[in-house]
Amino acid sequence: MSSDVSSQRFLDILKVLKKHHLSRGMTPEKLKEIFEELGPTYVKLGQIMSMRSDMLPEAYCDELKKLRTEVRPMEYSLVRQVIEQELGRPLDSVFSKVREAPLGSASIAQVHLAVLSDGRQAVIKVQRPHIRETMEKDIHLLKKAAKLLKAAMGTGDLIDFGTILDELWKTSQEEMDFIREADNLLTFYENQKDISYITCPKVFTEFTTPRLLTMSYIDGIQIDHKSALEKAGYDLTEIGEKAAENYCKQILEDGFFHADPHPGNLWIAGGRIAWLDLGMTGRLSDHYKQLLRKAISAILKHDIYTLKNVLLTLGEPRDRINHARLYTDVDDIVSRYMTMDFGEMRLGDLIEKLLDLVKKHKIAISPDITLLGRSMVTMEGTLAACSPDVNMLKILSMHMSSIIYNDFDWKKELVHRGRTAYASLDKSIEIPSQLSDLLNITKNGQTKLNFELTDTEDWLKEIHRSAGYLVLGLIASALFIGSSLLCMTEIKPRIMDMPWISFAGFSLSGILILYLLFRILFRGKT
């Protein structure tokens, strides 16, 4: 793309920003409208940004989730051209028929129904020409304008646009590689092949390239079309419970999960739940899976100490952690949910509050974990649209119990408990000698006591501030009293029938008193 084209695109972006009065500040609604107007690239960016609640305020994420998934479709002639370029042969030699009207048209690709030469029904996902180059240039321009956006939105350091754009570009590149999506489908199929009620599209690898994905067609009913499902004889509660159970398996056992499980990506076909569009997936290492299990167990047991340690282990603190305050904040959140009945508890709300807590304490969480958080919120929303009576947290706790029961090994547990008991006994033998040493040290006056005051920095700042006010008050009082005494002298020149030095003293003391009153009355509001 030439510099003239880049300049023109930049001017177009500025024109849209000016139209929406960006200088007056940014709101979630305004950002959504701007992305829609800037076209497919920005719609995709907005959709990905909506999954990053660790980087964006929750209000922005919620609004960006509403971005339309449908965009202006490509002409069929262009679709045909891309297919033939990717396959390196005429379209008719592979497909006996391709429906010209797309099943759906998104920012990166659009989908068409087709029939292979051997009669098998297929779906072909065709990438928009030059979308990679266009998106790369748009992100490059946005990175240049990042400082301007930060100033215009008035977010300060709240939103790190540079990090967001790097993450968006990385995610978009993964979504634009259809070979990767094909691998995701194959991995998902392998993980779920033993579960009779779960399915996903089958990949036709011989007709798949980085810009063309050919897979089997699944004809069914979208999971939130309740009337159609009931008419077809399905039990909505059973569907919700099985979908939730399978999702729990994905995150707690497989470590490979669908990162965007909105209703459009879950269909019911032939008595099975079909997971579609695995362009956006998440992976959890064994380490993260263990930490996730610990976190869920800690929430259910109301074990605040363990949950706090898991949060710290999941992320990397960017600043000095106030452990007492973090412990209190975690306790406040979990206590609020533990007082509810299972039916009232909402996992999505809990996840969002914990992510907000992590941001508040400046703990940098891995993108995989934040992606999981948003995915769990989306999954709970899908369940609410299909089976409102199904509680995600309840299913999750039942699945956890099943895992703990299946993994429990009596022999290993007895060995472990025996070693722990032996270690405790060994240490207890040393207690008398340690007490004797402590008494001797105390007797000789060599005992030292180390302790830490919580919130010391805030406490010291408050002392300094109060001391400053006290000093200014004393100075103002001294000026007032001194000026009053000088009024009884005959010092000249005189202003308003008082010595000039008294007038100056009264004026200065009055200014100091007004300043102190202003600071005290409006403290915390300025």
N, C-alpha and C positions, 0 to 999 in steps of 0.2 A: 504494500500500500504506500503510495507516494506521500511526501510531506504535505502537498496541497490537499490531498484527500484527508489526511490526518487533521490538518488545520480546519477543514470544512466540517469534519465530524465533531471537532472540539467546539466549533462555533454553534453547531446544531445542539450540542449538549447544553451549552451556556444559554441558548435561546429557550430551551425547555425549562431550565432552572429559573430563568428570569420570569417566564410565564407563570410559574408557581410561586413567585415572590419568596425565593429562598432567603433573601436578605432579612426577611421578617422572622426567620427561624424555621426549624424543621419539626414536623409532627409525623407520627407513624402513618397516618392517612395520606399525607402529602408525599411521603417517600414512596408509598405503594403506587400512587398515581403517576409519579415521575418515572418509575421503572416501567410501568405499562406503556407510557408514551414513548420511551426511548427504544422500545422494540424487543425482539426475542432474546438478545444477549442479556439485557438487563432484567427481563422477566426471569430468566434462569438464575441470574445472580441473586435476585430477590428470593427465589424459592430456596436456594441453598443457604442464604443468610438467615432465613427463618428457622433453620435447624441449629443455629449457633447462638444459643442463649447465653453461652459463656462469654460471648463478645458483644452481643447487642442486648439492650434492655428488653425485658419480657414483652412490653407493649409493642415494640417494633416487630419482634418475632411473630406475635399473634396476628398483627395486621398483614405482614408479608405472606403469611400462610394462605391468605385469601387471594393471592395473585392467580389470575386465570391460568389454567393449564393449556387451554386451546389458543393457538396463534394462527395467523393467516397461513393457509396451506400453500405448498409449492404447486406449480403447474405440473400436470401429469407428464408432459413431455420432458421436463427436467428430472422428474423421478425416474423415468425410463432411462434417461441418459446416464444417471448415476449408477443404476443397477447394471447396465451394460458395461460401463467403465470398470466397475468393481469385479464383475464376473469374467470380463475379458471375452465375452461372446454375446450373440444376440439374445435378447430377453426370451424370445419364443422357443429357444433351444432348451430352456430350463423350466419355464412356467407355461402351462397351457392357457392360463388366464390370470390377469391381474386386475382387480377392481380399481377403476380410476379414482373414484371418490375415496378419500382416506378414512380409515376408522378413527383416526385421531391425528392432530397436528400440534406438536409441541415446539419448544424453542430450539432444540438441537436436532430433532428428527421428526419424521411422520411415519405412520404405520398404515400399510395396505393389506387387504385380504387377497390371497392368491391361491392358485392350485398348481402343484408341481406336475411335471410331465407324466409322472406315474400315478396321478390322481389323488395324491395326498393333499389335504387342505393345509395351508400354511399362512403365516403372518410374516410380512417382510417389513423390517424397520430400516428406513432409508435416511441417512444423515444429510442435513442441508449442506449444499456446496459452500466451501470457504468459511464454514461456521467457526472452525478453529482459528483461522487467521483473523476473522472479524472480532471474535471474542478476545483474542490476545491483544489486538490493537485497542479495543475498548478498555480493557483492564489497564493497559499501559497508560492511556490517557487519564483514567481514573486515579492511578497512582500519582500522576503529576498534579492532579487537582485535589489530592487527599487533604492537604493543609487547608485549602480553601473551604472544603466541605466541613472540616472540623470547626473552623472559625464560624462558618455560616450556621451550622447546627447548634453551636454553643455547647458542645458536649465536653470540651476540654480533653482530658485523658480518659474519659469514660468509654469512648469507642476508639479502638486502635485500627484505623482504616487500612494501614499498610499490612498488618497481620491478617485482617479479614480478606483483603484482596488476594494475598498469597495463598491463603487457604482455599478461597473460592476457585482460583485458577487451577490449583492442584486437583480439587474435587471435579471440576468441569472436564479437565483432561482425562480423568479416569472414566467419566460418563461418556466421553466422546470416543473412547476405544471400545468398539463393540466386541472385539475378541475378549476383552476383560469381562464384559457382561455375559458373554457366552460361557466363559469359565465359571462365573458366578452361578449361572443356571445349572451347570454340570455339578458343581460343588453342592449346591442346594439339593439337587436331585439325589446325590449320593447320601447326604445326611438324612434325608426323609424317606428313602426308598422302602424302609421297613414299616412305615406308618401308613396304613391302608387308606386313611381318610385325608391324606395330604398329597398334592400333586403340583407340578409346575410345567411350563412349556418345555418341550424337547427341542434341542438345538440341532439343526441340519448343518453340521460343520462344513460339509463340502460346498455349501452355498453361503458361507459366512466370511466376511472380511472386516477390517477395522472400521469400515464405513457402511457396512451392510450386514444385518443380522436376520437370518432366516430361521424360523422356529415353528413348531406345530401350533395349530389354531385350537384354542379352548373356547368352546361355546357354552356360556353359562349365564348366571344371574349375579349381578353385583351384590355384595354382602349386605348393603344397607337398603336394598329394594325389598322391604319386608313383605309388602302385599303380594308381590310376585313369588317370593319364596314360600309364603304360607299357602298360596294357591297351588304351588308345585308339591305341597305336602311336607315341607321341611319344618323341623322344630327349631325355632330361632334361638332358644336357650342352649340347646345342644350345640348349635353352630358356634355361638359365642364362647362356650366353655372349651370346645375343641380348638378353636382358633387361638384362644388365650393360652391353653395348655401347650400347643405347638410353639407358640412364640416364646414361652418360658424355656422350652427345650432348646430353642435356638440360642438364647443368651446364656443359659446356665450350663448347658452340656456341650453344644456344638461350638460355641464361640464364634459363630458366623450367623449374622442376623439380617433380616430385611430392615433397612434403615428408614424406609418411607411407607409404612403399612397403612396408608389411607384407604378408604373404602373402594376407590377405583382400582386398587391393586390387589384386592381379594375378591374372588368370584367363587360361586358355588356351581360345580359342574359334575353331573353324574354321581351325586352323593359325596363328592369330595371337595375340600377347600383348595382352590388353586391360587398360589402366590404368583403374581405377575410383576413384570418390570423390575428386574434385579440389577438395574444400573447403579442404584445407590444402596450399598451394603456396608455393614460394619464388621470388624473382626476383633475378638478379644483373646488375648494370650491366656495361657493357663494361670499366670499370675493374676491377671485382672479378673478372671472367672472366680478364683478363690476369694479375692477381695470383695467381689460383688456378692458372693454367697455370705461372706462375713457381715457385710453391710445390711443385707436383708434380715439375717438372723438377729443382728443387733437391734434393728428397728422393731422386730416382732417381740424381742425379749426386753425392750426398753433399756438396752445396755448402752448408755450414752458414752461411756469411756471408750468402749470398743469402736463405736461408730465414729467418734472424733478421730481416733487413731487411723481408721480406714480412710477417712477423708484426707488426712494428711499424707497417707501413703499413696493414695490415688493421684495426688497432685504434687506440685513443687511450689513451696511458699516463695513469693516474690519479695516479701518483707518479713520483719520479725513478727512471729506469731504471738498473740496474746492468748495463751492457752486457757486461762481462767474465763475470759470472755467468750472464746470459741466454745468451750464446754457448756457455758450457760446458754448460748444461742442455740446449740444443738439440742439441749435439754428442753428449751422452750418450744421448739418446733415439734420434736417427737412427742412430748407430753400432750400437746394439743391434739395430736392424732390418736394417741393411745386412749384418750378418754371417749373416743367415738366407738360406735358399733362397727363391725366389719362392713356392713352394708352401706354405711355413710362414708367410710374412708375412701379417699381418692388418691391413688398412687401418683397420678399426674401432678396434682397440687403439691404433694410431698416432694417429688423430684424437683419441681420448679423452685420450691422454697430452699431446698438444699443447694441447688445451683446458685441461687441468689446469695446464699450464705457464703459459699465458696468465693464468689466475686467480692463480697464485702470484706472478707479476710485476706484478699489478694493471694489466693492459692490458684496457681495455673494448673488446670486439669487437662489431661490428654484429650485430643480431638475425638478419639474413639469413645471415650467415656461421655463426653458432651453429646456426641451423635447418638449414643445409646439413650441418654436422658430424653432427648427430643423424640426419639423413636418410640420410647415407652409412653410418652404423653400422646403421640399420634395414635398408637395402638389402643390406648384407653378410650380415645375419642371415637375410634372405629367401633369398638365394642358397645359404647353408649348409643351409637346410631343403629346398631343391629340388635343387641340384646342388653338393654339397660339394667336388667337384674343381675347380670354377670359382673362380679367384682374382681378386678385384675389382681389386687393385693392378696385376696383370699386364694385365688388360683396359684399365685406365686408362692405363697406360704405352704400350700399343699404340695407343690412340686418340690420345694426345698426339703420338706419332711421326707418325701419319697427318696430324694437323693441321699439324705443323711442315713436313712434306714438301709438303702442298698449298699452304701459305701462302708457301713459299720462292720468292723472286723473285731470280734471278741478277743482273738488271740493277740492282735497288735495292741488293742486297747489295754489288756491286762499287763502286757510287757511295758507299755508306756506308763501306766499308773504305778507299776512296781518300781520303775526307775525313778519316777517323781518322788515316791515315798522314801526310797533309799537316799536320794539327794537331800530331802528335807531332814531326815534323821541324822545324816552326816553333818549338816549345818547346825542342827540343834545341839550336837555334842560340843560344838565350839562356843556356844553362848556363854557358859560360866566363865571361861577364860577371857572372852571379850568384855564381859561385865567387870571383871577384875582389872583389866587394863584401863577401862573407862574410869573406874573409881580412883585408880592411881594417878591418872592424868588430871582428874578434877582436883584431887588432893594437892597436887603440885601447882595448881593454878594455870594449867596449860590447855584448858578446854576452850574451844572456839565454837561459836554458834553462827551458822550461815542460814540466812533466810531471805526470801524474795518478796517484796511488796508488789501486789498486782496493780496495774494501772498507774505505776509510779510516774511515768512521763506526763500523763494528764494531771496528776496530783501536783507535781512540781510546777507545771505551767500555771495551774490555778493559784498556787502560793505566790509565784512571781507576779502574776497579774494583780492579786490582792495587795501585795507589798507595794507595787507601783501606785495603786490607787491611794494607799495609806500615805505614801511619801508626798504625792501631789496634794492630798488633803491637808497635810501638815504645812506644806509650803504656802498653800492658799490661806490657811489660818494665820500663819506668821505674817504674810503680806497684809492681811486685813487688820490684824492687831497693830502692826508697826505703822500702817498708814493712819489708823485712828489716833495713835499717840502723836504722830507728826502733825496732825490737824491742830493741835494745841500750841504749835510753835508759830513764829512770825516769818518763816522762810518764804522768800520771794524768788521768782514771780509766782502769782497765785492764779489758779484756774477754778472758776465757779466758787470763789471765795474760800479756796483751800490751797495749801502749798502744792506746787506742781508735782512734787515727788509723792505726796499723798494721793493725788489724783491718779498718777500712773500706777501706784500700788493697788488702789481700789479696783482700777480697770483690769489689771493683770489677775488679781485674785478672783474677780467676777468671771473672767474668761475661764480660768481653771475650774471654778465651781460648776459653771455651765457644761464644760467638757465632761467632768466627772458624772454629773447628773445624766447627761446624754448616754455615756457609756454604760452606766448602771441600769437605766430604764430600758435601753434598747439592746442589751447584751444578748447575743445569739441571733439577733434579727438583722444585723448589719454585716 
